[in-house]
Amino acid sequence: MVKYRADGASALDAFGALADPTRRAIVTRLADAGECTVGELAAVAPRTMSLPAVSKHVSVLERAGLVERRRVGRTQRCRLVTAPLDEAAAWLDERRRTWARRLDRLAEELENEQGER
């Protein structure tokens, strides 16, 4: 079951946010390095991407609940929030179990059909 958080975002919002390779790279950087500035996150973006464009990608991740941003002086520090990823992984696991059961039933039906011949 998909869980909806109080802020209105769902676990499935993480999939939309992670559809873009730049946002996946940002999440990977935060997972590997921990809290980073937006400027440090720009290092994982394509060279042609501006700092404001990277900030927009961070905003998409923020809306999906994957990133929290805080201001420290003149810089913005970002940190990864893993709860939406955990919820998305749980949703995928649920789908995987459902399809495994269906495929097991199909295999049983095919074996029964083979046995009847």
Residue, then its C-alpha position, 0 to 999 in steps of 0.5 A: m500500500v502506498k503511504y501518503r505523508a502529512d505534507g501531501a507527498s507520497a512514496l511514489d513521488a520519489f520515483g518521479a523525482l528520481a526519473d532524472p539522471t541529474r537528480r539521481a546523481i544528487v541523491t547518490r552524492l548525498a548518500d555517499a558524502g552526507e550533507c553538502t552545499v548546493g555548490e558541492l552538489a553542482a559538481v555531479a551535474p553536467r558541466t553546462m548546467s548552471l547553479p540555479a538549474v542545480s538548485k531547481h533539481v534540488s527543489v524537485l527532490e525537496r518537494a518529493g521529500l527526499v532532500e531537506r535544505r537549510r541555510v547556513g550563512r550565505t550557503q544552502r546545505c542539503r541532506l538526504v531524507t531516506a524515509p521516502l526511499d524506504e517507502a518506495a522500496a517497500w512498495l516495490d517489494e510488495r509489487r515483487r511479491t505479488w508478481a512472484r505469487r502470480l508467476d508461481r500460480l502460472a507455473e503450477e497451471l502450466e505443470n498441471e496442463q503438461g501432466e494432463r497431456 
